[in-house]
């Protein structure tokens, strides 16, 4: 498929996206052999802590769940992910799993008859995110 654009009379433009920067070297070495099939690479920088915070806050705002996670917890998660790989999908997954953890704990409390007396909704804390991060990394 990757050689199709170089065929005579081909009007095909092929765009591929990969997380691995060395994909063309490892998986497609034949492309390097011919100058007209050598791909142009466009590298994107990993997300920064501030980028990740903004994305998480935006996603939470879209679901009207902005009060579910404490802002300091979002910063902690963003710092951890940005320091490892900057993959915002990982940060969103950590937040999702932390929310699910809180939901599970609340369901267990209800089953045991330990309904919270407060009318305050449960929030994701540093403990929840730390537990998820320990499982992920």
CORJO-V452062 format. One record per residue. N is the residue number from 1. RES is the residue in one letter. PHI is phi in whole degrees, 0 to 359 (NA if undefined). PSI is psi in whole degrees, -180 to 180 (NA if undefined). NEAR is the number of other ideal C-beta (glycine too) atoms within 12 Angstrom. Layout:
N&RES&PHI&PSI&NEAR, N&RES&PHI&PSI&NEAR
This chain:
1&X&NA&-41&16, 2&X&292&-18&25, 3&X&266&-10&20, 4&X&303&-41&15, 5&X&299&-23&22, 6&X&272&-4&22, 7&X&293&150&15, 8&X&301&134&10, 9&X&66&17&8, 10&X&278&134&14, 11&X&248&18&10, 12&X&276&134&14, 13&X&244&125&12, 14&X&251&127&19, 15&X&240&127&13, 16&X&232&151&19, 17&X&235&134&13, 18&X&216&150&19, 19&X&279&-24&15, 20&X&273&126&14, 21&X&288&-23&15, 22&X&257&22&14, 23&X&303&-47&19, 24&X&294&-32&23, 25&X&286&-42&16, 26&X&279&-45&12, 27&X&259&-24&16, 28&X&231&54&23, 29&X&295&-25&16, 30&X&295&-26&16, 31&X&295&-31&26, 32&X&286&-19&20, 33&X&288&-29&14, 34&X&244&129&16, 35&X&298&-31&9, 36&X&279&-9&15, 37&X&251&0&22, 38&X&292&123&19, 39&X&286&152&27, 40&X&272&129&14, 41&X&255&137&19, 42&X&236&112&12, 43&X&261&135&14, 44&X&255&138&14, 45&X&288&151&12, 46&X&294&158&22, 47&X&293&144&26, 48&X&273&171&19, 49&X&304&-47&24, 50&X&295&-38&17, 51&X&299&-47&21, 52&X&296&-42&35, 53&X&301&-47&30, 54&X&298&-41&21, 55&X&293&-45&28, 56&X&298&-47&43, 57&X&298&-38&28, 58&X&295&-45&17, 59&X&297&-42&25, 60&X&295&-37&29, 61&X&295&-35&16, 62&X&294&-30&12, 63&X&263&5&17, 64&X&58&36&10, 65&X&240&26&23, 66&X&296&-21&20, 67&X&269&2&19, 68&X&286&-35&32, 69&X&241&130&39, 70&X&296&139&25, 71&X&304&-34&20, 72&X&293&-32&16, 73&X&290&-39&34, 74&X&298&-43&39, 75&X&297&-42&24, 76&X&300&-48&31, 77&X&299&-46&44, 78&X&297&-41&36, 79&X&297&-45&25, 80&X&299&-50&29, 81&X&293&-42&35, 82&X&297&-34&27, 83&X&286&-24&20, 84&X&270&-57&21, 85&X&210&-10&19, 86&X&71&19&24, 87&X&275&106&25, 88&X&295&-27&29, 89&X&298&-37&20, 90&X&294&-43&30, 91&X&297&-43&44, 92&X&294&-37&30, 93&X&295&-41&24, 94&X&299&-45&37, 95&X&297&-44&41, 96&X&300&-47&27, 97&X&294&-36&26, 98&X&294&-40&38, 99&X&296&-43&33, 100&X&298&-37&21, 101&X&297&-45&29, 102&X&296&-44&30, 103&X&300&-43&21, 104&X&297&-43&17, 105&X&297&-39&23, 106&X&292&-39&24, 107&X&296&-40&15, 108&X&296&-39&15, 109&X&298&-42&17, 110&X&294&-40&14, 111&X&295&-34&11, 112&X&274&1&11, 113&X&77&23&8, 114&X&255&47&12, 115&X&305&139&14, 116&X&289&139&16, 117&X&287&-31&7, 118&X&291&151&10, 119&X&269&5&7, 120&X&283&133&10, 121&X&291&145&17, 122&X&295&147&27, 123&X&237&152&29, 124&X&286&128&37, 125&X&251&177&23, 126&X&300&-35&22, 127&X&298&-44&18, 128&X&296&-48&32, 129&X&295&-39&39, 130&X&298&-41&21, 131&X&297&-44&23, 132&X&294&-43&32, 133&X&299&-40&28, 134&X&299&-35&15, 135&X&286&-37&16, 136&X&283&-45&24, 137&X&259&NA&19
